[in-house]
Amino acid sequence: MYTNPQLALLADQAYDPLILLDDSRRVVAANSAARNLLPGAALIGGQIESLIPSPDLLELLDCMAIHLHCPEAQFPLGGRTYRVRCNRLKVEGKTCYALALKDISELLKLNRARRDMVANISHELRTPISAIRLLRDTLTRQEVSKKHRDKILRKIGRELDTLQRIVDGMHDLSMIESGQAIMKLIDMPLSVLMDEALEHLDEQIEQREVDIERDIPDNLIVLVDTGQIGRVLGNLIHNALKVTPKKGKIRLTAHLDAERQMVTICVEDSGPGIPPEERDRIFERFYQLDAARSERRGSGLGLSIAKHIIEAHQGRIWVEASTLGGARFCFMLLSGRQQNG
């Protein structure tokens, strides 16, 4: 422990682990954050290489033994990643090493997410832009009939619509994440919201001859922004239609947890499913499953937007395996004033 009470008190107020080593690299003092980081370990008097077996940390200490200033080190510990700074100093005439550790796991995660997002945005924009460029070249470099020209213009229009959906999706996601999208919550029968979502997809359901199995109690009420939750339902059912084989099945269910006053809604499909290792990432911006799992790719923003809409409703959303053989997307919403019957 620190011998000076005021110094010990000050060190214990730090959020980051602080460790003091003697010249033989034994721990002579540590603050409460360091003791929490290494619970159960014989911290005071222990060798740092036994407590934190990191070659990068040992290399940093070797460098500090020769030079006064060395680059920071980075190492994994307990499933987290830490950055460490080291200073060599004199304490009562003896050489000591002061280590300051900082948990940078979340920072690394955010940096990876930022890099992935930039790469995914570039990928998603490249496809329609390349298509438009090819179609433009066809129009400008070749003699085409009016019928063929009209066909090309319609294709250009569809690609422009794709670009617009990506831009609109990014804007909507930004508004929802920042809290600028106001949620107007009202009591609404869930069956009405489901009817509206299915009505918008009638043509696709008919074309694919998909069997819609539905178990939604008529008296089930949810407290929601109808437009936003309609968007979530539409996105989940639309995604299920994309992956469900022709003449396959989609199951829509909902039930009330009266004790918690929450309603759980699930959309299941008989498609190829989602591997367990990809289920956490499926809600990231622009994250796309293998194209072979779906006949048509989307913008990669729908599930991320859905996640933020549900969280703005104080609920949560997740995906698991379905007994139909595909994926089962579920989300929870606050229960509204329930009707009798």
N, C-alpha and C positions, 0 to 999 in steps of 0.2 A: 504494500500500500504506500501511498504518498506519505512522507514523514511530516510535511507541513500541512496542518489542518485546512488552512485557507486554500492552499494549492489543490488539495484533494477535493474540497468542496467545488472549486472552480472547474476542475477536470470532470467531475461527475455531472456537471450541467451540460457538457458537450453531447450532442447527438451522435457524433462519430466516435468509434473506438480509438482510444489513445493508449499506447503501450510504451514503457520505458525499459530498455535493455542495458545491461552492463557490458563491459568490454568482452566478456565471454559469451554474449548473446543470451544470457539468462534474463527472464522477466523479473524486474525489481519493483515495478509499479504498474498499475492498470486502472483505468476508470471503470465505472459501472457498465458503460456500453461495451467495453472489451470483455468484461466478465459475462455479460449476457450473450455475446457472440460465441464464447467458448465455455458454455455451462458444463459443470462437472469436471472440467480439466483442472489439473494442478497448475494453475496459472502462475502464481508467484513462485519464482525459483525454477520454473520449467524452461527448457531450451526452446527457443522460438522455432527451430526447424522441426521439432516434434509437434509443437502446437499448430503450426501452419506449414505443412510440408510443401512449400512452393519453391521450385528452382529460381523463379524470377525474383522472389523476395530475397533469397540467399545471395543472388547475383547483385542485387541492389546493396545489400549490407557489405559485400566484398568491395564494391565500388566505393562506398562511403568510408571504408577503412583506409582507402588510399587517397581519395579525393574528397573535398568538402561538399561538392555539388554534383549530384548524379540525377539522371532522368528518373521519373516516377516508374513504379512497377505496377503490374496488374495481375491478379491471380483469382482463381475460383476457390470458394470455400462454402461448404454447406448448401450447394445448389445456387449460390449467389456469386456475383463477380465484384471484387473490391479493387480499388485503386489505393496505393499506399505511397505516402511521402515520408522521407527519412531525413532527419537532421542529426549531425554529430555534435555533441556538446560536452562540457565539463561540469560534473556535479561533485562538489566537495573534492576537487582535484582529480577525479577519476573520469575516464572517457565513457560516455554513455550514448545510446542511440535512441532517439525519440521517433516512434512510428505513429503516423496518423492515417487511419484507414477510412475509406469512404465507400459505401455501397453504391455502385454505379449500374446495377442490374437494370433498373427501369430506364436509365438514360440510354443504355445499349439497346434495349428493346425498342425505345422510341426512335433511335437512329436507324435500326433495321426496318422499322415500319415506314419511316420516311423514305428510305432508299427503295423499299419495295413499292411504295405508292407511286413514286416518280417513275420507276421502271414500268409499272402496270399502266399508269396513265399514258405513257409514251406508246406502249403496246396497243392499248385500246384505241388511241387516236390514229395510230399508223394504219390500221386496217381500212377504215372508211376513207382516209385521205388518199391512200394508195389506189383504192377503187375509183375514187372521183378522178384522180389524175389519169388513170388508164382510159376511163370513159371519155374524158376531155380530149385525150390524144386521138381517140377513135373518131370523135366528131371533127377535129381540126385537120387531121391528116388523111382522112379517107372520104370518098364520096359515098354518102349513105342515103337511102331512100327516106321519105318522110316518115313512113311507118317505123323504120329502124331508128331514126332520129328520136321519135317520140318515145320509143322503148328505152333508149339510152337516157333520155331526160328523166324518165320515171325512175330509173335505177339511181341516177344522181340524186334525185329527190329523196329516195329511201336512205341513201348514205348520209345525206345532210340531216335527215331526221335522226339517224343514229348519233351523229355528232351533237345534235341539239339535246338528245336524251342524256348523253354523258355530261354535258355542261350543266343542264338543269339538275341532274342528280347530284353533281358536286356542290352546286349552290344550295340545294335543299339540305344535303348532309351537313354543310357548314352552318346553316341557319339552325338546324336541330341541335347540333353539338354545342353551339355557342349559347343556346337557350333563347335565341331570338325568335324561334318559331313558337308562337303562343298556342297552347293546347286549350281548347274550349271543351271542357268535360261536361257531358250530359248523360242521363240514364237512357239506355237504348237497348231494345231486345236484340240479343246476339243473332237470333234467327233472321232478323231483318237485314243486318249487316252482311250475313252470309248469303242471303238471297241476292242482294245487290252485287256482291263480288262474283257470284256464279253467273248472273245475268250478263255481265260484261264479257264473260268467257264462253258464252253459249256456243258460238260458232266453232271455236277450237274444240270444245268438248264433243260436239256433234261430229266434226271432221275426224277426230281420233277415236270415236266410238268408245270413249272411256266411261266406265261404270262409276258413278259417284255414289258412294255409300255414306249416308248422313245420319248422325245421331246428335242433334242439337235440340235440347228441350225448349219448347216455345216460350216458357215462362222465365227463361234465364236472361237476366238483365246485367249489363256491364256499364261501368262509368268510363266513358271514352270521348275522345275527339273523333266524331264519326268519319270525317274525311281521312284522317291519318290512319285509323285502324282499318278502314276500308282499303286503304293503300297496302297495309301489311297483309291482309287476307288475300287481296288480289295478287300480290307478289308471290306469296307462298303457294297459292293454287296454280298460278301460271307456271311457276318453277316445277311443280309436281307434274303438270301436263307436259312440259318439255321432256322430262325424263321417263315418263310412263309410256310403255310400249302401246301400240294400237290395240284396242279392246282390253286394255289393262284396267286397273282399279285404283281409285283414290278414295280415301276414307276421311271424313270430317267429323270430329267429335268434340264435345265440350262437357265439363262437369263443374259443379260448384263445391268448393271447400268451405262449408258454412262456418267452421270454427275460425278459419283465417280470413274469411270474407274475400276470397280470391276465386276467380274463374280460370280454369285451364282449358285452352283451345289447342287442338292438335290437327295437323294436316299430314296425312300419310300417303305414300305412293308405292306402287309395285315396280319401281324402276330399279336401277343397279345399286342404289344405296351409296352411302358416303363412308369411306374408310375411317376407323376410329382416330387415326393420327391426323386426319384433316378436319375433324369436327370442330375443334377450337378455332381454326383459322378461317372457317367458312364465312364468318361474319366480318372479316376484315375487308377494307375497301379494295375493290378490284380483284379480290382473290377469286380465281377460277379453278374449278376442278378440271381434270382431264377432259378434253373436248369429246373424247369417245364416249363419255357418260351421258352426253346430251346431244340431241340433234341440232340444237341452235344455241349459240352463245348469247349472253346478255351483256349489259354494261359492266357487270361486276360490282354494282353499287346497291342493288336492291336489298340484299340481306343486311348490309351494313346500315342502310337507312332504317330498315325494319327494326334492327336491334336498338337503335337510338330512339326510335318512336316508342317502343315498348318500355324502355328505361325511363323515358320522360313521363310515362303513365305509371311509374313506380312498380313496374313489373319486370320480368326477365324472360329471355327466349333461349332455347337450346335445341339441339338436334340429337337424335338417337336412332337406333335401328328400329325398323317397323316389322311387325309380324306379317305384313304383306310382302316382305322381301326387300323393300327399298328403304327410304329415309322417313323419319317421323319428326317433323318440326312442331314444337310445342311452345306456347307462350302463356304467361299469366297476366291477368288484368284485375283491377279492383272490381268487386261485385257492386252492382247498383242496387236500387230498391227492388227487391224481388216481388214478382206477382204471385198470387195464389193460383192453385190449379195444377 
